[in-house]
């Protein structure tokens, strides 16, 4: 199971990647494996505000529907429209093709409060 070292992780299994002052968000390899085959992804609209720890969307698998929780607060500036037609990307490529949203952070220091890859691996091993 891969846990890229250049990302930060939330306790709810979202990952974040800082790129040019913006934050790209998706769900971890561990999370997609636990959910099983993803059949639908619901995401916010560009311009929506998200707030740390509040739901911003959901993923539906053959087993369950699971909410996505914002790892940081900010404004959605980009949404991965490919997931509408190809939700299976979440299972196939959780860190590359299946990013979900890009956010203009309200407070960039929130990223530092998230877990490192090592801390996340310790949490999911428990």
KAKA-V664378 format. One record per pair of residues at least 6 apart in sequence whose C-alpha atoms are under 7 Angstrom apart, sorted by sequence separation. I is the first residue (numbers start at 1). J is the second residue. D is the distance in Angstrom with one decimal. If there is no record, write none. Layout:
I,J,D
I,J,D
//
This chain:
9,15,4.5
17,23,5.5
18,24,6.4
50,56,6.3
59,65,5.8
60,66,6.3
83,89,6.8
8,15,5.6
9,16,6.3
16,23,6.2
17,24,5.1
58,65,6.8
59,66,5.4
7,15,6.3
8,16,5.3
16,24,5.5
17,25,6.7
58,66,5.5
59,67,6.4
89,97,6.1
90,98,4.9
7,16,5.7
8,17,6.7
16,25,4.6
58,67,4.2
89,98,5.2
7,17,5.2
15,25,5.6
16,26,6.8
57,67,5.9
58,68,5.1
14,25,6.7
15,26,5.4
57,68,5.1
14,26,5.5
15,27,5.6
44,56,6.2
55,67,6.1
56,68,5.8
14,27,4.2
15,28,6.0
43,56,6.7
44,57,6.2
55,68,5.4
56,69,5.8
13,27,5.8
14,28,5.8
43,57,4.7
55,69,4.3
56,70,6.1
13,28,5.6
42,57,5.2
43,58,6.8
54,69,5.3
55,70,6.1
83,98,6.9
42,58,5.1
53,69,5.3
54,70,5.6
41,58,5.9
42,59,6.3
53,70,5.1
13,31,5.9
41,59,4.5
52,70,4.9
53,71,6.1
40,59,5.8
41,60,6.3
51,70,6.1
52,71,5.3
80,99,6.6
40,60,5.0
50,70,6.5
52,72,4.5
80,100,5.2
38,59,6.8
39,60,5.8
40,61,6.9
51,72,6.4
52,73,4.8
79,100,6.1
80,101,6.0
38,60,5.7
39,61,5.3
51,73,4.1
79,101,4.5
38,61,4.1
39,62,6.7
50,73,5.3
51,74,6.6
78,101,5.6
79,102,6.5
37,61,5.3
38,62,6.6
50,74,5.5
78,102,4.9
36,61,6.0
37,62,5.9
49,74,5.7
50,75,6.2
76,101,6.7
77,102,5.7
35,61,6.1
36,62,6.8
49,75,4.5
76,102,5.9
77,103,5.5
2,29,6.5
36,63,6.9
48,75,5.8
49,76,6.3
76,103,4.5
77,104,6.4
1,29,6.6
35,63,6.8
47,75,5.9
48,76,5.4
75,103,5.3
76,104,6.4
47,76,5.2
74,103,5.8
75,104,5.2
46,76,5.0
47,77,6.1
74,104,5.4
75,105,6.6
46,77,5.2
74,105,4.2
46,78,5.7
73,105,5.9
74,106,4.5
46,79,6.5
72,105,7.0
73,106,5.6
45,79,7.0
72,110,6.1
72,111,6.9
41,83,6.4
41,84,6.4
41,87,6.1
40,87,5.5
39,87,5.6
38,87,5.9
39,88,6.6
38,88,5.6
37,88,7.0
38,90,6.7
38,91,6.7
37,91,6.6
12,69,6.6
14,71,6.7
32,90,6.6
32,91,5.7
10,71,5.9
29,94,5.8
28,94,6.2
27,94,6.4
26,94,6.9
26,95,6.9
26,98,6.7
26,99,4.5
25,99,5.8
26,100,5.0
24,99,6.8
25,100,5.7
25,101,5.4
24,101,5.9
25,102,6.2
24,102,4.3
23,102,5.4
24,103,6.4
22,102,6.7
23,103,5.1
22,103,5.7
23,104,6.5
22,104,5.0
23,105,6.8
22,105,6.4
10,114,5.6
9,114,5.5
10,115,6.2
8,114,5.7
9,115,4.9
8,115,5.4
9,116,6.4
8,116,5.1
9,117,6.9
7,116,7.0
8,117,6.3
7,117,6.7
9,120,6.3
5,117,5.2
4,117,6.6
3,117,6.1
//
